[in-house]
């Protein structure tokens, strides 16, 4: 699976000057969050922790702190790049501080629980809560617009697919129905 470092490498490759570490972290988080909302799957399995300034992926943070994000080597699928580009179109013009404010939403708050605002926390932000939160935003028409991949199927192709699937499963369904 894709890592947060892979996502950060791609994000930084899209901009000649790159971003500061905080902004990159938030763009990686938002890319993962919108992937959960739009596809039901995360871009990365790496957990995000509820740090003081919003969600942070620890392995990426260590790399940013003690080294640098490596050059992008083409490790993302076209679909993943398209999804990230949708997020960048909506958020890359914002400052790191604005992105920190955006990331302080219900999944982050739930992970922090009763932890005071300026006290460090390594609590993991629940991906299920992230998916639910960003799915609600998407359903309300808020947030980025997904670029390019939205395809509307015509009724004929949907009916043909339904017939094909039904035929494939007919024997198994008949067997189950007879029990």
Phi, psi and omega in degrees: 000156179296144177259164176298328178294320176301315181296315179298320179300316179295314180302313182292333179289339183281348184228127185305321185261351180072190182226166173286167186301319181296315181296318178298316178303314183292323178292325175294314179301312182295324176298316179295318181297314181289331173297317177300318181290316187277328185242346185080000182236146175283156171285328181225146177276350181298133179283153174254137181256150184273075179283172182304316183265028177105183183296138179224137174266116191299317182296319176295317179301315179300316180296315180296323184286319188252357183206232177205160177285127183293162178297143179293131184244017176080024185278355180264149176287163178300321179296317179295318179298319179297318179297313179297319178300325177297317179292318179296323179300326182274325192243343188294337178281354180274155177283165177301319180296319177297320179292325175299314180299317179298322184284351180273059180252186190305319179297320179293316179298319179297319180294323181285334178056235181270008180296126179300153187309320185260010181265130180300151178213143174246016179299139182278134175284123185291118181299328178296317178294323177297313180301314181297315182297310183286333174294319176299318178298316180297317180296331179275000180079016180263159178089189184292157173263130182290125183277135164069329192268349181289118180234130180261124180279142175279159184301323181296315181291327177294315180297320179295317177297318179298318178296318180297314180294316179300316180296319181296324184261001185306310183299314180295319180293320176298317179300315179294322182293332182279352183269000000 
